[in-house]
Amino acid sequence: MVSKTLRKFGDRVREERLKRSLSQEQLAAKAGVHRTYIGMIERAEKNITLENIQKIAGALNIKLSEIFRDI
């Protein structure tokens, strides 16, 4: 069973990525993570670390607090 928190976080990453018209591959390159990792996060298949959350937030140019909004 997929965690509700992971699902909400993945949805949030996807929402912010699409707002910026970025592909998963482009976001991964900006964040310095593997391209498949972004898809796994968005599908709630990965329990992401705080370090990688910070990388993704930075790549999306948003504050950490903003990426957790409504989660």
PDB file of N, CA, C, O and CB in Angstrom:
ATOM      1  N   MET A   1       0.839  -1.182   0.000  1.00  0.00           N
ATOM      2  CA  MET A   1       0.000   0.000   0.000  1.00  0.00           C
ATOM      3  C   MET A   1       0.884   1.246   0.000  1.00  0.00           C
ATOM      4  O   MET A   1       1.856   1.334   0.750  1.00  0.00           O
ATOM      5  CB  MET A   1      -0.955  -0.002   1.218  1.00  0.00           C
ATOM      6  N   VAL A   2       0.533   2.194  -0.845  1.00  0.00           N
ATOM      7  CA  VAL A   2       1.308   3.417  -0.988  1.00  0.00           C
ATOM      8  C   VAL A   2       0.922   4.401   0.111  1.00  0.00           C
ATOM      9  O   VAL A   2      -0.256   4.609   0.398  1.00  0.00           O
ATOM     10  CB  VAL A   2       1.092   4.044  -2.382  1.00  0.00           C
ATOM     11  N   SER A   3       1.940   4.998   0.715  1.00  0.00           N
ATOM     12  CA  SER A   3       1.729   5.989   1.757  1.00  0.00           C
ATOM     13  C   SER A   3       1.026   7.225   1.187  1.00  0.00           C
ATOM     14  O   SER A   3       1.363   7.709   0.107  1.00  0.00           O
ATOM     15  CB  SER A   3       3.069   6.381   2.402  1.00  0.00           C
ATOM     16  N   LYS A   4       0.056   7.715   1.932  1.00  0.00           N
ATOM     17  CA  LYS A   4      -0.674   8.927   1.535  1.00  0.00           C
ATOM     18  C   LYS A   4       0.279  10.122   1.434  1.00  0.00           C
ATOM     19  O   LYS A   4       0.145  10.961   0.543  1.00  0.00           O
ATOM     20  CB  LYS A   4      -1.809   9.233   2.545  1.00  0.00           C
ATOM     21  N   THR A   5       1.230  10.187   2.347  1.00  0.00           N
ATOM     22  CA  THR A   5       2.203  11.280   2.348  1.00  0.00           C
ATOM     23  C   THR A   5       3.079  11.231   1.105  1.00  0.00           C
ATOM     24  O   THR A   5       3.320  12.259   0.472  1.00  0.00           O
ATOM     25  CB  THR A   5       3.073  11.223   3.606  1.00  0.00           C
ATOM     26  N   LEU A   6       3.560  10.035   0.753  1.00  0.00           N
ATOM     27  CA  LEU A   6       4.394   9.907  -0.451  1.00  0.00           C
ATOM     28  C   LEU A   6       3.609  10.268  -1.702  1.00  0.00           C
ATOM     29  O   LEU A   6       4.142  10.905  -2.611  1.00  0.00           O
ATOM     30  CB  LEU A   6       4.945   8.481  -0.575  1.00  0.00           C
ATOM     31  N   ARG A   7       2.347   9.864  -1.751  1.00  0.00           N
ATOM     32  CA  ARG A   7       1.515  10.175  -2.907  1.00  0.00           C
ATOM     33  C   ARG A   7       1.313  11.692  -3.032  1.00  0.00           C
ATOM     34  O   ARG A   7       1.434  12.252  -4.121  1.00  0.00           O
ATOM     35  CB  ARG A   7       0.153   9.457  -2.797  1.00  0.00           C
ATOM     36  N   LYS A   8       1.007  12.343  -1.915  1.00  0.00           N
ATOM     37  CA  LYS A   8       0.809  13.791  -1.938  1.00  0.00           C
ATOM     38  C   LYS A   8       2.093  14.525  -2.331  1.00  0.00           C
ATOM     39  O   LYS A   8       2.060  15.494  -3.089  1.00  0.00           O
ATOM     40  CB  LYS A   8       0.324  14.279  -0.571  1.00  0.00           C
ATOM     41  N   PHE A   9       3.223  14.047  -1.804  1.00  0.00           N
ATOM     42  CA  PHE A   9       4.494  14.674  -2.143  1.00  0.00           C
ATOM     43  C   PHE A   9       4.791  14.503  -3.630  1.00  0.00           C
ATOM     44  O   PHE A   9       5.196  15.455  -4.298  1.00  0.00           O
ATOM     45  CB  PHE A   9       5.634  14.081  -1.297  1.00  0.00           C
ATOM     46  N   GLY A  10       4.594  13.309  -4.142  1.00  0.00           N
ATOM     47  CA  GLY A  10       4.820  13.059  -5.568  1.00  0.00           C
ATOM     48  C   GLY A  10       3.929  13.918  -6.442  1.00  0.00           C
ATOM     49  O   GLY A  10       4.372  14.443  -7.464  1.00  0.00           O
ATOM     50  N   ASP A  11       2.679  14.061  -6.046  1.00  0.00           N
ATOM     51  CA  ASP A  11       1.754  14.918  -6.791  1.00  0.00           C
ATOM     52  C   ASP A  11       2.227  16.364  -6.776  1.00  0.00           C
ATOM     53  O   ASP A  11       2.115  17.077  -7.774  1.00  0.00           O
ATOM     54  CB  ASP A  11       0.337  14.821  -6.206  1.00  0.00           C
ATOM     55  N   ARG A  12       2.756  16.787  -5.636  1.00  0.00           N
ATOM     56  CA  ARG A  12       3.249  18.162  -5.496  1.00  0.00           C
ATOM     57  C   ARG A  12       4.453  18.413  -6.397  1.00  0.00           C
ATOM     58  O   ARG A  12       4.539  19.455  -7.046  1.00  0.00           O
ATOM     59  CB  ARG A  12       3.621  18.450  -4.037  1.00  0.00           C
ATOM     60  N   VAL A  13       5.381  17.458  -6.436  1.00  0.00           N
ATOM     61  CA  VAL A  13       6.548  17.582  -7.312  1.00  0.00           C
ATOM     62  C   VAL A  13       6.089  17.664  -8.761  1.00  0.00           C
ATOM     63  O   VAL A  13       6.565  18.515  -9.512  1.00  0.00           O
ATOM     64  CB  VAL A  13       7.521  16.388  -7.115  1.00  0.00           C
ATOM     65  N   ARG A  14       5.171  16.791  -9.163  1.00  0.00           N
ATOM     66  CA  ARG A  14       4.664  16.803 -10.537  1.00  0.00           C
ATOM     67  C   ARG A  14       3.994  18.143 -10.864  1.00  0.00           C
ATOM     68  O   ARG A  14       4.220  18.713 -11.931  1.00  0.00           O
ATOM     69  CB  ARG A  14       3.669  15.646 -10.751  1.00  0.00           C
ATOM     70  N   GLU A  15       3.173  18.634  -9.943  1.00  0.00           N
ATOM     71  CA  GLU A  15       2.481  19.916 -10.141  1.00  0.00           C
ATOM     72  C   GLU A  15       3.484  21.053 -10.368  1.00  0.00           C
ATOM     73  O   GLU A  15       3.332  21.847 -11.296  1.00  0.00           O
ATOM     74  CB  GLU A  15       1.582  20.238  -8.923  1.00  0.00           C
ATOM     75  N   GLU A  16       4.493  21.121  -9.527  1.00  0.00           N
ATOM     76  CA  GLU A  16       5.488  22.194  -9.644  1.00  0.00           C
ATOM     77  C   GLU A  16       6.337  22.025 -10.902  1.00  0.00           C
ATOM     78  O   GLU A  16       6.702  23.012 -11.541  1.00  0.00           O
ATOM     79  CB  GLU A  16       6.391  22.224  -8.403  1.00  0.00           C
ATOM     80  N   ARG A  17       6.651  20.790 -11.255  1.00  0.00           N
ATOM     81  CA  ARG A  17       7.438  20.526 -12.464  1.00  0.00           C
ATOM     82  C   ARG A  17       6.670  20.959 -13.709  1.00  0.00           C
ATOM     83  O   ARG A  17       7.227  21.590 -14.607  1.00  0.00           O
ATOM     84  CB  ARG A  17       7.804  19.030 -12.558  1.00  0.00           C
ATOM     85  N   LEU A  18       5.395  20.614 -13.750  1.00  0.00           N
ATOM     86  CA  LEU A  18       4.579  20.959 -14.916  1.00  0.00           C
ATOM     87  C   LEU A  18       4.328  22.468 -15.013  1.00  0.00           C
ATOM     88  O   LEU A  18       4.242  23.010 -16.115  1.00  0.00           O
ATOM     89  CB  LEU A  18       3.247  20.215 -14.859  1.00  0.00           C
ATOM     90  N   LYS A  19       4.210  23.142 -13.873  1.00  0.00           N
ATOM     91  CA  LYS A  19       4.071  24.609 -13.874  1.00  0.00           C
ATOM     92  C   LYS A  19       5.243  25.265 -14.582  1.00  0.00           C
ATOM     93  O   LYS A  19       5.102  26.319 -15.202  1.00  0.00           O
ATOM     94  CB  LYS A  19       3.963  25.146 -12.436  1.00  0.00           C
ATOM     95  N   ARG A  20       6.398  24.631 -14.482  1.00  0.00           N
ATOM     96  CA  ARG A  20       7.622  25.175 -15.058  1.00  0.00           C
ATOM     97  C   ARG A  20       7.930  24.583 -16.430  1.00  0.00           C
ATOM     98  O   ARG A  20       8.985  24.846 -17.007  1.00  0.00           O
ATOM     99  CB  ARG A  20       8.784  24.931 -14.124  1.00  0.00           C
ATOM    100  N   SER A  21       7.010  23.791 -16.939  1.00  0.00           N
ATOM    101  CA  SER A  21       7.158  23.148 -18.255  1.00  0.00           C
ATOM    102  C   SER A  21       8.458  22.336 -18.359  1.00  0.00           C
ATOM    103  O   SER A  21       9.142  22.357 -19.382  1.00  0.00           O
ATOM    104  CB  SER A  21       7.123  24.209 -19.364  1.00  0.00           C
ATOM    105  N   LEU A  22       8.772  21.628 -17.282  1.00  0.00           N
ATOM    106  CA  LEU A  22       9.964  20.784 -17.269  1.00  0.00           C
ATOM    107  C   LEU A  22       9.567  19.327 -17.459  1.00  0.00           C
ATOM    108  O   LEU A  22       8.546  18.875 -16.940  1.00  0.00           O
ATOM    109  CB  LEU A  22      10.752  20.963 -15.951  1.00  0.00           C
ATOM    110  N   SER A  23      10.381  18.605 -18.204  1.00  0.00           N
ATOM    111  CA  SER A  23      10.195  17.158 -18.286  1.00  0.00           C
ATOM    112  C   SER A  23      10.818  16.548 -17.030  1.00  0.00           C
ATOM    113  O   SER A  23      11.557  17.215 -16.306  1.00  0.00           O
ATOM    114  CB  SER A  23      10.841  16.559 -19.603  1.00  0.00           C
ATOM    115  N   GLN A  24      10.518  15.296 -16.785  1.00  0.00           N
ATOM    116  CA  GLN A  24      11.140  14.605 -15.657  1.00  0.00           C
ATOM    117  C   GLN A  24      12.657  14.583 -15.840  1.00  0.00           C
ATOM    118  O   GLN A  24      13.405  14.748 -14.877  1.00  0.00           O
ATOM    119  CB  GLN A  24      10.585  13.161 -15.521  1.00  0.00           C
ATOM    120  N   GLU A  25      13.100  14.382 -17.061  1.00  0.00           N
ATOM    121  CA  GLU A  25      14.529  14.336 -17.349  1.00  0.00           C
ATOM    122  C   GLU A  25      15.192  15.694 -17.087  1.00  0.00           C
ATOM    123  O   GLU A  25      16.294  15.750 -16.542  1.00  0.00           O
ATOM    124  CB  GLU A  25      14.761  13.905 -18.802  1.00  0.00           C
ATOM    125  N   GLN A  26      14.531  16.777 -17.470  1.00  0.00           N
ATOM    126  CA  GLN A  26      15.087  18.110 -17.229  1.00  0.00           C
ATOM    127  C   GLN A  26      15.181  18.415 -15.740  1.00  0.00           C
ATOM    128  O   GLN A  26      16.187  18.950 -15.273  1.00  0.00           O
ATOM    129  CB  GLN A  26      14.238  19.173 -17.924  1.00  0.00           C
ATOM    130  N   LEU A  27      14.127  18.072 -14.990  1.00  0.00           N
ATOM    131  CA  LEU A  27      14.152  18.293 -13.549  1.00  0.00           C
ATOM    132  C   LEU A  27      15.259  17.469 -12.902  1.00  0.00           C
ATOM    133  O   LEU A  27      15.973  17.965 -12.031  1.00  0.00           O
ATOM    134  CB  LEU A  27      12.793  17.943 -12.927  1.00  0.00           C
ATOM    135  N   ALA A  28      15.403  16.230 -13.318  1.00  0.00           N
ATOM    136  CA  ALA A  28      16.450  15.363 -12.771  1.00  0.00           C
ATOM    137  C   ALA A  28      17.834  15.957 -13.014  1.00  0.00           C
ATOM    138  O   ALA A  28      18.683  15.950 -12.123  1.00  0.00           O
ATOM    139  CB  ALA A  28      16.362  13.960 -13.391  1.00  0.00           C
ATOM    140  N   ALA A  29      18.058  16.465 -14.210  1.00  0.00           N
ATOM    141  CA  ALA A  29      19.358  17.071 -14.536  1.00  0.00           C
ATOM    142  C   ALA A  29      19.624  18.291 -13.658  1.00  0.00           C
ATOM    143  O   ALA A  29      20.733  18.466 -13.153  1.00  0.00           O
ATOM    144  CB  ALA A  29      19.410  17.472 -16.025  1.00  0.00           C
ATOM    145  N   LYS A  30      18.614  19.129 -13.477  1.00  0.00           N
ATOM    146  CA  LYS A  30      18.774  20.319 -12.635  1.00  0.00           C
ATOM    147  C   LYS A  30      19.017  19.955 -11.177  1.00  0.00           C
ATOM    148  O   LYS A  30      19.751  20.653 -10.478  1.00  0.00           O
ATOM    149  CB  LYS A  30      17.544  21.209 -12.742  1.00  0.00           C
ATOM    150  N   ALA A  31      18.406  18.864 -10.710  1.00  0.00           N
ATOM    151  CA  ALA A  31      18.525  18.449  -9.315  1.00  0.00           C
ATOM    152  C   ALA A  31      19.743  17.557  -9.062  1.00  0.00           C
ATOM    153  O   ALA A  31      20.124  17.332  -7.913  1.00  0.00           O
ATOM    154  CB  ALA A  31      17.270  17.724  -8.891  1.00  0.00           C
ATOM    155  N   GLY A  32      20.343  17.057 -10.125  1.00  0.00           N
ATOM    156  CA  GLY A  32      21.499  16.181  -9.972  1.00  0.00           C
ATOM    157  C   GLY A  32      21.137  14.780  -9.506  1.00  0.00           C
ATOM    158  O   GLY A  32      21.886  14.145  -8.764  1.00  0.00           O
ATOM    159  N   VAL A  33      19.971  14.304  -9.953  1.00  0.00           N
ATOM    160  CA  VAL A  33      19.541  12.943  -9.643  1.00  0.00           C
ATOM    161  C   VAL A  33      19.276  12.200 -10.947  1.00  0.00           C
ATOM    162  O   VAL A  33      19.206  12.815 -12.011  1.00  0.00           O
ATOM    163  CB  VAL A  33      18.271  12.945  -8.737  1.00  0.00           C
ATOM    164  N   HIS A  34      19.128  10.892 -10.869  1.00  0.00           N
ATOM    165  CA  HIS A  34      18.874  10.094 -12.073  1.00  0.00           C
ATOM    166  C   HIS A  34      17.465  10.374 -12.595  1.00  0.00           C
ATOM    167  O   HIS A  34      16.544  10.619 -11.816  1.00  0.00           O
ATOM    168  CB  HIS A  34      19.051   8.577 -11.777  1.00  0.00           C
ATOM    169  N   ARG A  35      17.310  10.338 -13.902  1.00  0.00           N
ATOM    170  CA  ARG A  35      16.026  10.688 -14.523  1.00  0.00           C
ATOM    171  C   ARG A  35      14.881   9.785 -14.077  1.00  0.00           C
ATOM    172  O   ARG A  35      13.746  10.245 -13.956  1.00  0.00           O
ATOM    173  CB  ARG A  35      16.153  10.626 -16.027  1.00  0.00           C
ATOM    174  N   THR A  36      15.162   8.507 -13.832  1.00  0.00           N
ATOM    175  CA  THR A  36      14.088   7.607 -13.413  1.00  0.00           C
ATOM    176  C   THR A  36      13.645   7.884 -11.971  1.00  0.00           C
ATOM    177  O   THR A  36      12.535   7.524 -11.580  1.00  0.00           O
ATOM    178  CB  THR A  36      14.541   6.152 -13.548  1.00  0.00           C
ATOM    179  N   TYR A  37      14.509   8.516 -11.194  1.00  0.00           N
ATOM    180  CA  TYR A  37      14.215   8.809  -9.789  1.00  0.00           C
ATOM    181  C   TYR A  37      13.027   9.764  -9.668  1.00  0.00           C
ATOM    182  O   TYR A  37      12.184   9.599  -8.786  1.00  0.00           O
ATOM    183  CB  TYR A  37      15.453   9.411  -9.096  1.00  0.00           C
ATOM    184  N   ILE A  38      12.960  10.748 -10.542  1.00  0.00           N
ATOM    185  CA  ILE A  38      11.854  11.715 -10.508  1.00  0.00           C
ATOM    186  C   ILE A  38      10.531  10.997 -10.755  1.00  0.00           C
ATOM    187  O   ILE A  38       9.552  11.248 -10.052  1.00  0.00           O
ATOM    188  CB  ILE A  38      12.065  12.837 -11.563  1.00  0.00           C
ATOM    189  N   GLY A  39      10.492  10.121 -11.729  1.00  0.00           N
ATOM    190  CA  GLY A  39       9.273   9.360 -12.005  1.00  0.00           C
ATOM    191  C   GLY A  39       8.863   8.498 -10.826  1.00  0.00           C
ATOM    192  O   GLY A  39       7.678   8.377 -10.513  1.00  0.00           O
ATOM    193  N   MET A  40       9.850   7.899 -10.173  1.00  0.00           N
ATOM    194  CA  MET A  40       9.556   7.056  -9.008  1.00  0.00           C
ATOM    195  C   MET A  40       8.987   7.890  -7.862  1.00  0.00           C
ATOM    196  O   MET A  40       8.101   7.433  -7.139  1.00  0.00           O
ATOM    197  CB  MET A  40      10.827   6.317  -8.543  1.00  0.00           C
ATOM    198  N   ILE A  41       9.486   9.090  -7.699  1.00  0.00           N
ATOM    199  CA  ILE A  41       8.961   9.993  -6.667  1.00  0.00           C
ATOM    200  C   ILE A  41       7.526  10.391  -7.008  1.00  0.00           C
ATOM    201  O   ILE A  41       6.642  10.340  -6.153  1.00  0.00           O
ATOM    202  CB  ILE A  41       9.858  11.257  -6.530  1.00  0.00           C
ATOM    203  N   GLU A  42       7.305  10.784  -8.248  1.00  0.00           N
ATOM    204  CA  GLU A  42       5.968  11.220  -8.660  1.00  0.00           C
ATOM    205  C   GLU A  42       4.941  10.101  -8.575  1.00  0.00           C
ATOM    206  O   GLU A  42       3.759  10.370  -8.359  1.00  0.00           O
ATOM    207  CB  GLU A  42       6.012  11.760 -10.074  1.00  0.00           C
ATOM    208  N   ARG A  43       5.363   8.857  -8.738  1.00  0.00           N
ATOM    209  CA  ARG A  43       4.456   7.711  -8.635  1.00  0.00           C
ATOM    210  C   ARG A  43       4.403   7.153  -7.209  1.00  0.00           C
ATOM    211  O   ARG A  43       3.769   6.127  -6.963  1.00  0.00           O
ATOM    212  CB  ARG A  43       4.889   6.613  -9.607  1.00  0.00           C
ATOM    213  N   ALA A  44       5.074   7.834  -6.272  1.00  0.00           N
ATOM    214  CA  ALA A  44       5.105   7.435  -4.851  1.00  0.00           C
ATOM    215  C   ALA A  44       5.714   6.045  -4.666  1.00  0.00           C
ATOM    216  O   ALA A  44       5.281   5.278  -3.806  1.00  0.00           O
ATOM    217  CB  ALA A  44       3.685   7.458  -4.261  1.00  0.00           C
ATOM    218  N   GLU A  45       6.712   5.734  -5.473  1.00  0.00           N
ATOM    219  CA  GLU A  45       7.394   4.445  -5.372  1.00  0.00           C
ATOM    220  C   GLU A  45       8.675   4.537  -4.543  1.00  0.00           C
ATOM    221  O   GLU A  45       9.276   3.515  -4.212  1.00  0.00           O
ATOM    222  CB  GLU A  45       7.716   3.918  -6.761  1.00  0.00           C
ATOM    223  N   LYS A  46       9.087   5.746  -4.212  1.00  0.00           N
ATOM    224  CA  LYS A  46      10.345   5.961  -3.509  1.00  0.00           C
ATOM    225  C   LYS A  46      10.118   6.800  -2.271  1.00  0.00           C
ATOM    226  O   LYS A  46       9.411   7.807  -2.316  1.00  0.00           O
ATOM    227  CB  LYS A  46      11.370   6.631  -4.423  1.00  0.00           C
ATOM    228  N   ASN A  47      10.713   6.390  -1.167  1.00  0.00           N
ATOM    229  CA  ASN A  47      10.683   7.174   0.061  1.00  0.00           C
ATOM    230  C   ASN A  47      11.891   8.102   0.009  1.00  0.00           C
ATOM    231  O   ASN A  47      13.003   7.702   0.355  1.00  0.00           O
ATOM    232  CB  ASN A  47      10.700   6.253   1.356  1.00  0.00           C
ATOM    233  N   ILE A  48      11.675   9.317  -0.417  1.00  0.00           N
ATOM    234  CA  ILE A  48      12.733  10.278  -0.711  1.00  0.00           C
ATOM    235  C   ILE A  48      13.407  10.793   0.566  1.00  0.00           C
ATOM    236  O   ILE A  48      12.759  10.956   1.600  1.00  0.00           O
ATOM    237  CB  ILE A  48      12.166  11.449  -1.508  1.00  0.00           C
ATOM    238  N   THR A  49      14.703  11.042   0.476  1.00  0.00           N
ATOM    239  CA  THR A  49      15.453  11.572   1.615  1.00  0.00           C
ATOM    240  C   THR A  49      15.346  13.096   1.660  1.00  0.00           C
ATOM    241  O   THR A  49      15.028  13.742   0.662  1.00  0.00           O
ATOM    242  CB  THR A  49      16.934  11.141   1.538  1.00  0.00           C
ATOM    243  N   LEU A  50      15.616  13.648   2.827  1.00  0.00           N
ATOM    244  CA  LEU A  50      15.596  15.106   2.978  1.00  0.00           C
ATOM    245  C   LEU A  50      16.613  15.775   2.062  1.00  0.00           C
ATOM    246  O   LEU A  50      16.353  16.847   1.515  1.00  0.00           O
ATOM    247  CB  LEU A  50      15.872  15.494   4.432  1.00  0.00           C
ATOM    248  N   GLU A  51      17.753  15.149   1.899  1.00  0.00           N
ATOM    249  CA  GLU A  51      18.779  15.706   1.018  1.00  0.00           C
ATOM    250  C   GLU A  51      18.261  15.833  -0.413  1.00  0.00           C
ATOM    251  O   GLU A  51      18.476  16.853  -1.068  1.00  0.00           O
ATOM    252  CB  GLU A  51      20.042  14.832   1.047  1.00  0.00           C
ATOM    253  N   ASN A  52      17.583  14.804  -0.891  1.00  0.00           N
ATOM    254  CA  ASN A  52      17.054  14.853  -2.258  1.00  0.00           C
ATOM    255  C   ASN A  52      15.845  15.773  -2.372  1.00  0.00           C
ATOM    256  O   ASN A  52      15.615  16.359  -3.430  1.00  0.00           O
ATOM    257  CB  ASN A  52      16.677  13.454  -2.725  1.00  0.00           C
ATOM    258  N   ILE A  53      15.076  15.908  -1.305  1.00  0.00           N
ATOM    259  CA  ILE A  53      13.981  16.880  -1.308  1.00  0.00           C
ATOM    260  C   ILE A  53      14.555  18.276  -1.495  1.00  0.00           C
ATOM    261  O   ILE A  53      14.016  19.082  -2.255  1.00  0.00           O
ATOM    262  CB  ILE A  53      13.152  16.797   0.007  1.00  0.00           C
ATOM    263  N   GLN A  54      15.647  18.557  -0.801  1.00  0.00           N
ATOM    264  CA  GLN A  54      16.291  19.863  -0.921  1.00  0.00           C
ATOM    265  C   GLN A  54      16.810  20.087  -2.342  1.00  0.00           C
ATOM    266  O   GLN A  54      16.677  21.187  -2.878  1.00  0.00           O
ATOM    267  CB  GLN A  54      17.441  19.987   0.091  1.00  0.00           C
ATOM    268  N   LYS A  55      17.390  19.074  -2.949  1.00  0.00           N
ATOM    269  CA  LYS A  55      17.876  19.184  -4.327  1.00  0.00           C
ATOM    270  C   LYS A  55      16.731  19.491  -5.289  1.00  0.00           C
ATOM    271  O   LYS A  55      16.854  20.351  -6.161  1.00  0.00           O
ATOM    272  CB  LYS A  55      18.588  17.889  -4.749  1.00  0.00           C
ATOM    273  N   ILE A  56      15.623  18.782  -5.124  1.00  0.00           N
ATOM    274  CA  ILE A  56      14.477  18.970  -6.020  1.00  0.00           C
ATOM    275  C   ILE A  56      13.846  20.339  -5.812  1.00  0.00           C
ATOM    276  O   ILE A  56      13.502  21.015  -6.781  1.00  0.00           O
ATOM    277  CB  ILE A  56      13.429  17.868  -5.797  1.00  0.00           C
ATOM    278  N   ALA A  57      13.692  20.752  -4.564  1.00  0.00           N
ATOM    279  CA  ALA A  57      13.152  22.081  -4.285  1.00  0.00           C
ATOM    280  C   ALA A  57      14.042  23.155  -4.913  1.00  0.00           C
ATOM    281  O   ALA A  57      13.544  24.112  -5.505  1.00  0.00           O
ATOM    282  CB  ALA A  57      13.025  22.308  -2.759  1.00  0.00           C
ATOM    283  N   GLY A  58      15.341  22.992  -4.781  1.00  0.00           N
ATOM    284  CA  GLY A  58      16.275  23.945  -5.392  1.00  0.00           C
ATOM    285  C   GLY A  58      16.151  23.973  -6.906  1.00  0.00           C
ATOM    286  O   GLY A  58      16.173  25.041  -7.518  1.00  0.00           O
ATOM    287  N   ALA A  59      16.020  22.797  -7.510  1.00  0.00           N
ATOM    288  CA  ALA A  59      15.870  22.714  -8.969  1.00  0.00           C
ATOM    289  C   ALA A  59      14.567  23.352  -9.438  1.00  0.00           C
ATOM    290  O   ALA A  59      14.493  23.884 -10.545  1.00  0.00           O
ATOM    291  CB  ALA A  59      15.925  21.255  -9.426  1.00  0.00           C
ATOM    292  N   LEU A  60      13.535  23.296  -8.586  1.00  0.00           N
ATOM    293  CA  LEU A  60      12.250  23.914  -8.911  1.00  0.00           C
ATOM    294  C   LEU A  60      12.217  25.389  -8.496  1.00  0.00           C
ATOM    295  O   LEU A  60      11.252  26.104  -8.769  1.00  0.00           O
ATOM    296  CB  LEU A  60      11.109  23.149  -8.228  1.00  0.00           C
ATOM    297  N   ASN A  61      13.291  25.826  -7.830  1.00  0.00           N
ATOM    298  CA  ASN A  61      13.410  27.203  -7.353  1.00  0.00           C
ATOM    299  C   ASN A  61      12.292  27.579  -6.383  1.00  0.00           C
ATOM    300  O   ASN A  61      11.701  28.655  -6.476  1.00  0.00           O
ATOM    301  CB  ASN A  61      13.407  28.160  -8.529  1.00  0.00           C
ATOM    302  N   ILE A  62      12.016  26.656  -5.441  1.00  0.00           N
ATOM    303  CA  ILE A  62      11.039  26.929  -4.392  1.00  0.00           C
ATOM    304  C   ILE A  62      11.641  26.581  -3.034  1.00  0.00           C
ATOM    305  O   ILE A  62      12.569  25.778  -2.941  1.00  0.00           O
ATOM    306  CB  ILE A  62       9.730  26.132  -4.633  1.00  0.00           C
ATOM    307  N   LYS A  63      11.103  27.191  -1.992  1.00  0.00           N
ATOM    308  CA  LYS A  63      11.564  26.920  -0.632  1.00  0.00           C
ATOM    309  C   LYS A  63      11.103  25.534  -0.198  1.00  0.00           C
ATOM    310  O   LYS A  63      10.098  25.014  -0.682  1.00  0.00           O
ATOM    311  CB  LYS A  63      11.045  27.998   0.351  1.00  0.00           C
ATOM    312  N   LEU A  64      11.860  24.951   0.724  1.00  0.00           N
ATOM    313  CA  LEU A  64      11.465  23.642   1.264  1.00  0.00           C
ATOM    314  C   LEU A  64      10.059  23.690   1.839  1.00  0.00           C
ATOM    315  O   LEU A  64       9.270  22.765   1.641  1.00  0.00           O
ATOM    316  CB  LEU A  64      12.455  23.183   2.343  1.00  0.00           C
ATOM    317  N   SER A  65       9.746  24.759   2.547  1.00  0.00           N
ATOM    318  CA  SER A  65       8.405  24.860   3.139  1.00  0.00           C
ATOM    319  C   SER A  65       7.321  24.862   2.067  1.00  0.00           C
ATOM    320  O   SER A  65       6.227  24.346   2.297  1.00  0.00           O
ATOM    321  CB  SER A  65       8.293  26.127   3.993  1.00  0.00           C
ATOM    322  N   GLU A  66       7.602  25.423   0.923  1.00  0.00           N
ATOM    323  CA  GLU A  66       6.615  25.496  -0.156  1.00  0.00           C
ATOM    324  C   GLU A  66       6.364  24.117  -0.785  1.00  0.00           C
ATOM    325  O   GLU A  66       5.243  23.813  -1.193  1.00  0.00           O
ATOM    326  CB  GLU A  66       7.085  26.488  -1.235  1.00  0.00           C
ATOM    327  N   ILE A  67       7.391  23.302  -0.857  1.00  0.00           N
ATOM    328  CA  ILE A  67       7.214  21.979  -1.472  1.00  0.00           C
ATOM    329  C   ILE A  67       6.354  21.071  -0.577  1.00  0.00           C
ATOM    330  O   ILE A  67       5.768  20.096  -1.048  1.00  0.00           O
ATOM    331  CB  ILE A  67       8.592  21.318  -1.736  1.00  0.00           C
ATOM    332  N   PHE A  68       6.288  21.407   0.721  1.00  0.00           N
ATOM    333  CA  PHE A  68       5.490  20.620   1.650  1.00  0.00           C
ATOM    334  C   PHE A  68       4.083  21.189   1.861  1.00  0.00           C
ATOM    335  O   PHE A  68       3.310  20.654   2.656  1.00  0.00           O
ATOM    336  CB  PHE A  68       6.204  20.530   2.974  1.00  0.00           C
ATOM    337  N   ARG A  69       3.756  22.256   1.162  1.00  0.00           N
ATOM    338  CA  ARG A  69       2.435  22.876   1.306  1.00  0.00           C
ATOM    339  C   ARG A  69       1.345  21.852   1.011  1.00  0.00           C
ATOM    340  O   ARG A  69       1.415  21.125   0.020  1.00  0.00           O
ATOM    341  CB  ARG A  69       2.296  24.101   0.365  1.00  0.00           C
ATOM    342  N   ASP A  70       0.344  21.801   1.874  1.00  0.00           N
ATOM    343  CA  ASP A  70      -0.829  20.929   1.716  1.00  0.00           C
ATOM    344  C   ASP A  70      -0.527  19.439   1.829  1.00  0.00           C
ATOM    345  O   ASP A  70      -1.317  18.613   1.372  1.00  0.00           O
ATOM    346  CB  ASP A  70      -1.463  21.190   0.394  1.00  0.00           C
ATOM    347  N   ILE A  71       0.583  19.094   2.420  1.00  0.00           N
ATOM    348  CA  ILE A  71       0.907  17.669   2.598  1.00  0.00           C
ATOM    349  C   ILE A  71       0.630  17.287   4.032  1.00  0.00           C
ATOM    350  O   ILE A  71       0.829  16.133   4.413  1.00  0.00           O
ATOM    351  CB  ILE A  71       2.391  17.364   2.225  1.00  0.00           C
TER     352      ILE A  71
END
